[in-house]
């Protein structure tokens, strides 16, 4: 949550561009961010904003992890984001036991 709040604050003060335009970016476990987060009364739309910018530039390496299916991503972020993710990503499905529950 703390990191998401920091990103939201960076969006509000204009420094998010520095993060988005970093040549390598890892977005770990997307879809787990709180939906009710507000910064100065505004609900930041961080993941879609980051995806749009990196998709449009087509020059950055973005690694994204999630436990959700493409259909789940579409229901959470919408068709535009899921379509861009499908086009810009190579999907690697991990199988096996979850080490956190062993």
Backbone bond lengths (Angstrom), bond angles and torsions (degrees), N, CA, C in turn:
res aa  C-N    CA-C-N  psi(-1)  N-CA   C-N-CA  omega(-1)  CA-C   N-CA-C  phi
1 X - - - 1.447 - - 1.524 110.72 -
2 X 1.333 117.50 -41.53 1.457 120.99 -178.14 1.520 111.24 -58.56
3 X 1.323 116.91 -45.10 1.456 119.73 -178.51 1.527 110.93 -64.70
4 X 1.326 117.05 -37.96 1.460 120.79 178.77 1.524 110.24 -64.72
5 X 1.324 117.01 -41.41 1.460 120.33 177.71 1.518 109.67 -62.14
6 X 1.327 117.48 -41.50 1.469 120.91 178.26 1.530 110.70 -62.67
7 X 1.332 117.58 -40.62 1.460 120.13 176.70 1.516 111.27 -64.74
8 X 1.319 116.03 -41.10 1.465 119.59 178.81 1.522 110.81 -63.32
9 X 1.326 116.56 -41.17 1.464 119.92 177.01 1.524 110.33 -64.25
10 X 1.334 116.70 -37.96 1.466 120.59 178.20 1.524 110.39 -64.17
11 X 1.314 116.44 -34.81 1.466 119.50 176.88 1.521 110.13 -65.63
12 X 1.315 115.81 -41.89 1.458 120.14 -177.63 1.526 111.56 -67.31
13 X 1.322 118.25 -36.10 1.475 119.12 -176.76 1.528 113.11 -97.10
14 X 1.339 116.96 4.21 1.461 120.13 173.74 1.511 115.54 89.13
15 X 1.320 118.45 -0.07 1.465 119.66 -178.79 1.528 113.10 -88.75
16 X 1.326 117.73 -2.92 1.465 120.39 178.85 1.525 111.15 -61.80
17 X 1.325 117.27 -30.21 1.467 120.43 178.54 1.524 111.72 -56.62
18 X 1.318 117.58 -36.74 1.464 121.01 178.51 1.529 111.16 -63.15
19 X 1.319 116.04 -36.39 1.469 120.49 179.04 1.527 109.96 -74.36
20 X 1.317 116.18 -47.02 1.465 121.31 -178.11 1.524 111.06 -61.62
21 X 1.305 116.81 -38.36 1.458 120.65 -174.53 1.519 113.49 -90.91
22 X 1.322 117.36 11.54 1.453 121.19 172.06 1.521 107.19 -67.50
23 X 1.318 118.14 140.37 1.464 119.69 -174.31 1.527 113.15 -63.38
24 X 1.324 117.88 -29.96 1.463 122.31 178.27 1.522 108.73 -125.73
25 X 1.334 115.72 131.04 1.461 120.17 179.77 1.519 108.91 -140.85
26 X 1.320 116.02 134.75 1.463 121.61 176.11 1.516 108.14 -114.21
27 X 1.328 116.14 122.81 1.463 122.89 173.98 1.524 106.52 -108.08
28 X 1.304 115.95 103.91 1.455 121.32 -173.27 1.530 111.05 -93.52
29 X 1.316 115.30 129.44 1.459 123.52 172.58 1.532 112.83 57.68
30 X 1.352 115.11 50.52 1.464 117.47 178.29 1.520 109.43 -63.24
31 X 1.266 116.97 157.49 1.469 129.38 -174.89 1.527 111.76 88.09
32 X 1.324 118.42 -6.70 1.466 119.43 178.29 1.523 111.64 -94.75
33 X 1.333 116.73 -4.02 1.462 119.10 -179.84 1.527 109.86 -69.18
34 X 1.328 116.91 146.12 1.471 119.18 -179.13 1.517 111.30 -65.47
35 X 1.312 117.22 139.05 1.461 122.18 -178.90 1.527 111.94 -85.06
36 X 1.322 116.60 -18.54 1.466 119.89 -175.06 1.529 112.99 -99.64
37 X 1.308 117.56 13.29 1.459 121.53 -179.94 1.527 110.34 -66.99
38 X 1.322 115.62 132.45 1.463 120.85 176.23 1.525 108.17 -132.64
39 X 1.318 115.04 135.04 1.455 122.05 175.05 1.524 106.78 -118.21
40 X 1.300 116.22 116.13 1.468 121.42 -176.93 1.529 111.61 52.60
41 X 1.343 115.85 40.13 1.453 121.30 177.24 1.519 115.46 81.03
42 X 1.326 116.82 -0.97 1.462 120.93 -178.24 1.517 109.94 -108.73
43 X 1.324 116.31 136.08 1.467 120.67 175.48 1.522 108.41 -87.50
44 X 1.336 117.66 109.97 1.468 119.03 -179.95 1.524 110.65 -70.11
45 X 1.296 115.82 142.17 1.462 123.13 179.96 1.526 107.47 -110.30
46 X 1.318 116.52 59.67 1.465 121.59 -165.64 1.517 114.80 -65.54
47 X 1.310 117.76 -52.50 1.464 119.38 -175.01 1.533 110.40 -60.65
48 X 1.334 119.88 -50.60 1.465 118.42 176.94 1.529 112.99 -58.05
49 X 1.326 117.85 -41.86 1.465 119.89 179.47 1.523 111.78 -60.49
50 X 1.313 115.80 -42.98 1.472 120.29 179.57 1.524 110.30 -65.50
51 X 1.324 116.95 -45.41 1.470 121.16 -179.91 1.524 110.45 -61.02
52 X 1.341 117.89 -46.87 1.471 120.58 -179.52 1.520 111.13 -58.10
53 X 1.322 116.84 -48.10 1.464 120.65 -177.08 1.525 111.72 -63.47
54 X 1.309 116.53 -44.29 1.462 119.58 -176.68 1.529 110.64 -73.14
55 X 1.311 117.67 -33.06 1.460 121.58 175.58 1.527 110.63 -65.05
56 X 1.328 115.60 -47.26 1.462 120.05 -178.00 1.521 112.57 -64.28
57 X 1.313 117.54 -34.28 1.466 120.13 -177.92 1.525 111.65 -75.38
58 X 1.329 116.68 -35.80 1.465 122.12 179.08 1.528 113.19 55.59
59 X 1.324 117.37 28.92 1.462 119.04 179.04 1.523 113.57 -134.27
60 X 1.322 117.29 7.45 1.457 120.78 -177.90 1.524 110.67 -112.30
61 X 1.314 115.58 152.02 1.465 121.26 173.48 1.524 107.47 -94.39
62 X 1.324 115.58 124.64 1.459 121.01 -179.72 1.519 108.55 -126.85
63 X 1.313 116.34 124.24 1.465 122.07 176.09 1.520 106.86 -109.86
64 X 1.325 115.37 126.28 1.460 120.88 -177.28 1.518 108.56 -125.82
65 X 1.322 116.11 132.49 1.463 119.90 173.48 1.522 109.05 -117.39
66 X 1.326 114.95 147.82 1.461 121.60 176.13 1.527 108.51 -162.99
67 X 1.294 114.99 155.96 1.463 120.41 173.79 1.522 111.14 -97.90
68 X 1.314 116.85 7.38 1.454 121.99 -174.61 1.522 112.10 -98.76
69 X 1.315 115.22 156.35 1.460 121.83 177.46 1.530 109.28 -82.91
70 X 1.336 117.24 163.52 1.467 119.29 175.12 1.533 112.51 -56.45
71 X 1.315 116.73 -36.49 1.471 120.36 178.50 1.534 110.63 -64.72
72 X 1.336 116.74 -40.45 1.468 120.58 176.46 1.525 110.78 -62.74
73 X 1.330 116.45 -42.91 1.465 120.10 179.45 1.520 111.04 -59.60
74 X 1.332 115.92 -39.92 1.467 119.75 178.75 1.527 111.14 -64.86
75 X 1.316 117.19 -41.57 1.470 119.02 -179.10 1.529 111.51 -69.92
76 X 1.320 118.00 -27.84 1.468 121.32 -179.10 1.527 111.73 -84.94
77 X 1.332 117.40 -47.04 1.462 121.35 -173.23 1.526 114.03 -105.69
78 X 1.326 117.76 -13.42 1.454 120.88 179.83 1.518 112.96 99.45
79 X 1.319 114.85 166.56 1.467 122.96 -175.88 1.530 111.99 -63.27
80 X 1.339 117.83 -40.51 1.471 120.60 -177.30 1.529 111.47 -60.23
81 X 1.332 116.35 -46.00 1.461 119.95 -178.92 1.523 110.23 -68.73
82 X 1.326 117.35 -46.16 1.465 119.49 -177.83 1.525 111.45 -64.13
83 X 1.321 117.32 -35.42 1.460 121.10 177.40 1.530 110.92 -65.04
84 X 1.318 116.35 -44.32 1.464 119.95 178.71 1.526 111.23 -64.89
85 X 1.312 116.15 -41.82 1.465 119.31 178.10 1.521 111.00 -61.64
86 X 1.318 116.86 -43.00 1.464 120.64 179.84 1.521 111.18 -61.71
87 X 1.317 116.78 -37.26 1.463 120.54 -178.52 1.528 112.57 -76.83
88 X 1.318 117.53 -36.89 1.462 119.55 -173.25 1.522 113.55 -93.99
89 X 1.323 118.07 -4.00 1.462 120.09 -171.92 1.521 113.17 -115.92
90 X 1.297 114.36 149.34 1.455 122.87 165.05 1.520 105.75 -103.20
91 X 1.309 116.90 123.09 1.458 120.87 -176.19 1.517 110.14 -89.55
92 X 1.311 115.04 131.37 1.464 122.06 175.25 1.525 106.41 -120.89
93 X 1.308 116.62 115.81 1.461 121.30 -179.07 1.523 108.36 -92.84
94 X 1.304 115.25 124.55 1.459 121.51 178.33 1.525 108.04 -97.36
95 X 1.310 116.60 132.24 1.459 120.16 178.19 1.526 108.84 -123.63
96 X 1.289 115.21 167.48 1.459 119.98 179.52 1.516 110.58 118.51
97 X 1.314 114.28 -177.23 1.459 120.11 -178.47 1.524 110.13 -77.02
98 X 1.306 115.00 146.28 1.451 122.22 175.88 1.518 107.63 -78.18
99 X 1.335 117.34 117.40 1.462 120.68 -176.40 1.528 111.66 -64.44
100 X 1.320 117.84 -19.76 1.466 120.55 179.86 1.513 111.67 -74.45
101 X 1.324 118.21 -17.28 1.461 120.24 -178.76 1.523 112.64 -108.91
102 X 1.320 116.42 3.81 1.478 120.06 -178.83 1.512 109.21 -82.96
